[in-house]
């Protein structure tokens, strides 16, 4: 079917401005096939159902809109943790700022190095999970990423890794336009924690493909930086084996546009997938979109989505979350909650929770709420002497706490909780 | 201490007058009780004094040691020494009881220009005061009032009062929902706080509570006014005869 003209034109213009990076045979093939898929799908436009709440125009334009660099006087998130640090500046790997990439139980390489070798495990993963994630809903910006990603890291985990791997994405250039593609393969019985922080670039398109083998586990925590004007579209594509676990948490404050897509396929029995997010948005220009698609394709799997958004001064929060339970995925336990806390009358929370179930013995629940702070609770705190601003922050943090609780590592959860408290306090 | 003169209050969003000229003076160190039938305006009086939204003062004034209460934000009233023990303590999921107490104590200290309590000092005091109210470590850790029984909530109110050390305490039906033992415990907590510089305004339906917290003065409130003031014997009279006679007297 031919694309609508407006879409075809926009796609042609964007693709004409990009060139496929070099690489070995398999990589060239993967990129070429992704490019063909993008051309066939067309890049998203506001009229697409999947983008009805979030205007993708600035994500698909030829040039990235400029974004000022946030002058930050505080230590980066995760700075005090014992971790292996890998740094990208405006989407380019910075070897000097990064730690040595050797760590027991893990192979870490730059994606370009992996692509220059004809035989590499990454060949069976690069773009593969992203491709699987294109049905039933198309995600052209992820395919665009697979085709044109210029950097990234590939991580193969063979054991229980002793410390987290921390990808830090710095933003230094006001007009940087970065496309990064990371791969993680967690082999049977292995486990790893991946931390990501920082805004990445003025415009950041990032894809993370994660293969979690049987009995393996993958923990993921990210904080998307504090730059006010940056734009990001991210895609996590994961496939889970038997008795494996995937847990991901994202903290977002600031940024004019954030679209975080998470696509999870539970393909082995008794697997667990949790995905959570806390977001604090301020101002009419702020739009934050969590789009999640979880497919249950095995028995007795558990999935859990917990998303909380605090919005003020005209900010907009979007949640599109779907649980698809395929035929035969009996004893599925699916849970989904999305909540918006509106601190004024100008802010918006738009939610589209979906369940689609083809098995007859499952437990799936979903809920979505949107409201203001509880006046009575606010009055109660104030009657005890807590000033209004501080009381508002206390209740706001309490609201976000449920999402932060999804982080298993208490040290990390505490750090993010404290950061949030500071950030809220500074705005008072 | 507390002086209320000719206080008139209506609901903000409704044309309904609730207080129609309340006059009341509570002297330092005294315990005053207010009794009265349902709907007489007792709780409204406590809310208006503590600064809850939704009410409009149409006439009159209320001062605490000379300071105009009605002009202050709720937190300023608290810092000035006013405390309301709620009839229905509010549940606040996600905020730990200890965090809440510490924030409140230090916010008030800060507002008064005093140094904030250190974590260690605060913990020491709170543990000691919680113990006398039979509040265990678990209750201190849990979110504010969430999953607390009726008695636990009221004890938690008294703990807050003990920590904040206000000079004017208003107890709004603190006895409601309490069994005999809990009422005794709460009363003991209140009595332990009685001192020369601290006054109490105890709002209640029943004389029972006043057996434990002995008032100096008893007021009867009806239809938005104080209709009669007397000694503790007035409470007994109400207990025995109900409000009908008193109301008839006024009419």
Interface residues (C-beta under 8 A of the other chain):
Chain A: X374 X375 X376 X377 X379 X380 X381 X382 X383 X384 X385 X386 X387 X388 X390 X391 X394 X395 X397 X398 X399 X401 X402
Chain B: X50 X51 X52 X53 X73 X74 X75 X77 X78 X79 X83 X84 X86 X89 X90 X91 X92 X93 X94 X95 X99 X100 X103 X104 X105 X107 X108 X111 X143 X160 X164
